[in-house]
Amino acid sequence: MAQAPATRRRTAAAPARSRLMTAGIGLLGVALGLGGWLLARQQRDARAGDVGTGEHVPVDLALDKPHPGAGDRAPEAFRPDPTAPVPAGERDALRPATGPAPSLVQDRGSMRSQTGSSNA
């Protein structure tokens, strides 16, 4: 008499292992979320105290100082040099705009602008 092949029995350890993996993945997700939040908070706090980083502090725009008026000039370090040569890559950006200005209406002289309801 041939014996039937042994079948794998489902044990109680399989559902427990599945629950344990689900709980581990959930805890890992919570830990990653908490770590990301703490990192973002630390970076925000570090940016708030950027004193002494080499950045220029605009003292003329401080809240306790009066704002500059129309007759005030910029500090010497921020004034452009009108005699400085313009690099070749920036010359196109400094050309004046030529051609028709963008508009919502038709150009003058076109048939639509002459036969509108206001022209009747």
LUMVO-112382 format. One line per 8 residues: number of its first residue (from 1); their letters; for each residue y, x, z of N, C-alpha, C. Coordinates in steps of 0.2 Angstrom, whole numbers, plus 2048, in hexadecimal, padded with zeros to 3 digits. Each point is the difference from the previous one (the first is absolute). Layout:
N
NUM) A) Y X Z Y X Z Y X Z; ...
//
This chain:
120
1) MAQAPATR) 7FA 804 800 806 7FC 800 806 804 800; 805 7FF 7FB 806 804 7FF 805 7FE 805; 803 805 803 805 7FE 805 807 7FF 7FC; 804 7FB 802 806 7FE 7FD 805 806 802; 804 802 7FB 805 805 802 804 7FE 806; 802 805 803 804 7FF 807 807 7FE 7FE; 802 7FB 802 807 7FE 7FF 805 802 806; 806 801 7FE 805 802 805 802 7FA 804
9) RRTAAAPA) 7FF 801 806 802 7FB 804 808 801 802; 803 7FA 801 807 801 802 800 800 807; 803 805 803 801 801 807 806 7FE 803; 801 800 806 806 7FE 803 805 806 800; 7FE 806 7FE 805 805 7FF 804 800 7FA; 7FE 7FC 7FB 804 800 7FA 806 7FC 801; 800 7FA 803 807 7FC 801 804 804 805; 7FD 803 805 805 804 804 803 806 7FD
17) RSRLMTAG) 7FD 803 7FC 802 806 7FC 806 7FD 7FB; 7FF 7FA 7FD 805 7FE 7FC 806 7FE 804; 7FF 7FD 806 806 7FE 804 804 806 802; 7FC 805 802 803 807 802 804 803 7FA; 7FE 800 7FA 803 803 7FB 807 7FC 7FE; 7FF 7F9 801 806 7FC 7FF 805 801 805; 7FE 801 806 805 801 806 803 807 7FF; 7FC 805 7FE 803 807 7FF 805 800 7FA
25) IGLLGVAL) 7FF 7FC 7FB 804 800 7FA 807 7FD 802; 7FF 7FA 804 806 7FD 803 804 804 804; 7FD 804 805 803 805 804 804 805 7FC; 7FC 803 7FB 803 805 7FC 807 7FD 7FC; 7FF 7FA 7FE 806 7FD 7FD 806 7FF 805; 7FF 7FE 806 805 7FF 805 803 807 802; 7FB 805 800 803 807 802 804 803 7FA; 7FE 7FF 7FA 804 802 7FA 807 7FD 800
33) GLGGWLLA) 800 7F9 801 806 7FC 800 805 802 806; 7FD 802 806 804 802 806 803 807 7FE; 7FC 804 7FD 802 807 7FF 806 800 7FB; 7FF 7FC 7FB 805 7FF 7FB 807 7FE 803; 7FF 7FB 804 806 7FD 803 804 805 804; 7FC 804 804 802 805 805 804 806 7FB; 7FD 802 7FB 802 805 7FB 807 7FD 7FD; 800 7FA 7FE 807 7FD 7FD 805 800 806
41) RQQRDARA) 7FE 7FE 806 805 800 805 803 807 802; 7FB 805 800 802 807 801 805 802 7FB; 7FF 7FF 7FA 804 802 7FA 807 7FD 800; 800 7F9 802 806 7FD 801 804 803 805; 7FD 801 806 804 803 806 802 807 7FE; 7FC 804 7FC 803 807 7FE 805 7FF 7FB; 800 7FB 7FC 806 800 7FB 806 7FD 804; 800 7FD 805 806 7FD 804 803 806 803
49) GDVGTGEH) 7FD 805 801 803 806 804 800 806 7FB; 802 7FF 7FA 801 806 7FB 806 804 802; 801 802 806 806 804 801 7FD 808 7FF; 804 803 7FD 7FF 807 7FF 7FB 802 7FA; 7FF 7FB 7FB 7FB 801 7FB 803 804 7FA; 807 801 800 803 803 7FB 803 7FB 7FB; 800 7FA 802 803 7FB 7FC 807 800 802; 805 7FE 7FB 807 7FF 802 801 7FA 803
57) VPVDLALD) 803 800 806 802 7FA 804 807 7FE 7FD; 801 7FA 7FD 806 7FE 7FE 805 7FE 805; 804 804 803 804 7FF 806 806 7FB 7FE; 802 800 7FA 805 7FC 7FE 7FE 7F9 800; 7FA 7FE 800 7FD 7F9 800 7FD 7FE 806; 801 804 806 7FE 7FE 806 803 7FA 803; 7FC 7FC 804 802 7F9 802 806 801 804; 801 805 804 806 801 804 806 802 7FD
65) KPHPGAGD) 800 802 7FA 805 803 7FC 803 7FA 7FB; 807 801 7FF 802 7FB 7FB 7FD 802 7F9; 7FF 7FB 7FC 7FE 801 7F9 805 802 7FC; 7FF 805 7FB 805 803 7FC 803 7FA 7FB; 806 801 7FF 804 7FB 7FC 800 803 7F9; 805 7FC 7FC 800 802 7F9 804 807 7FF; 804 802 804 803 806 800 7FD 806 802; 7FA 7FF 804 7FD 806 803 7FB 803 7FA
73) RAPEAFRP) 7FF 807 801 7FC 803 7FB 7FA 802 804; 7FB 801 7FB 7F9 802 803 801 808 803; 7FB 801 804 800 807 802 7FF 805 7FB; 803 806 800 7FF 805 7FB 7F9 801 7FD; 7FB 800 805 7FA 801 7FD 7FD 7FB 7FC; 803 7FA 800 7FD 7FA 7FC 805 7FF 7FA; 805 804 7FF 804 7FE 7FA 7FD 804 7FA; 7FF 7FC 7FA 7FD 803 7FA 805 805 7FD
81) DPTAPVPA) 7FD 805 7FD 804 805 7FD 801 7FE 7F8; 806 7FE 7FF 801 7FE 7F9 800 805 7FB; 800 807 802 7FF 805 7FB 7F9 803 7FF; 7FB 7FD 803 7F9 802 800 7FD 7FE 7F9; 7FC 804 7FD 7FD 7FF 7FA 7FB 7FA 801; 7FF 7FC 7FB 7FB 7FA 800 7FA 803 7FD; 7FA 7FF 803 7FA 802 7FD 7FE 7FC 7FA; 7FD 803 7FB 7FE 7FD 7FA 7FC 7F9 801
89) GERDALRP) 7FC 800 805 7FC 7FA 802 804 7FA 803; 806 802 802 804 7FA 803 806 7FE 7FC; 800 803 7FA 806 7FF 7FC 800 7F9 7FD; 7F9 7FD 7FE 800 7FA 7FD 802 7FA 806; 7FE 802 806 802 7FB 805 807 7FF 801; 804 805 7FE 807 800 801 804 7FE 7FA; 7FD 7FE 7FB 803 7FD 7FA 803 7F9 801; 806 7FE 7FE 802 7FA 801 7FC 7FA 7FC
97) ATGPAPSL) 7FF 7FB 803 7FC 7FA 7FD 804 7FE 7FA; 7FD 7FF 7FA 803 7FE 7FA 7FC 7FA 7FE; 803 7FC 7FC 7FC 7FA 7FD 802 7FA 804; 7FD 7FA 7FD 802 7FA 804 7FD 7FF 807; 804 7FD 804 7FE 7FF 807 7FB 7FA 800; 7FB 801 804 7FB 7FA 800 804 7FA 803; 7FE 7FA 7FD 803 7FA 801 7FB 7FA 7FF; 801 7FB 804 7FC 7FA 7FF 802 7FB 7FA
105) VQDRGSMR) 805 802 7FD 802 7FC 7FA 800 804 7FA; 800 7FC 7FA 7FF 804 7FA 806 804 7FE; 800 805 7FC 805 804 7FE 806 7FB 7FC; 806 802 801 805 7FD 7FC 7FF 800 7F9; 801 7FA 7FC 7FF 800 7F9 7F9 7FE 7FE; 7FB 7FF 804 7FA 7FE 7FE 800 7F8 800; 7FC 7FD 7FC 800 7F9 7FF 7FF 7FC 806; 7FC 802 805 7FF 7FC 806 806 800 804
113) SQTGSSNA) 804 805 801 806 800 804 805 7FC 7FD; 800 7FF 7F9 805 7FC 7FD 7FF 7F8 800; 7F9 7FF 800 7FE 7F9 800 7FE 7FD 806; 802 803 806 7FE 7FD 806 803 7F9 802; 7FE 7FD 805 802 7F9 802 807 800 802; 803 806 803 807 801 802 804 801 7FA; 7FE 802 7FA 804 801 7FA 801 7FA 7FC; 7FD 7FA 801 800 7FB 7FC 806 7FC 800
//
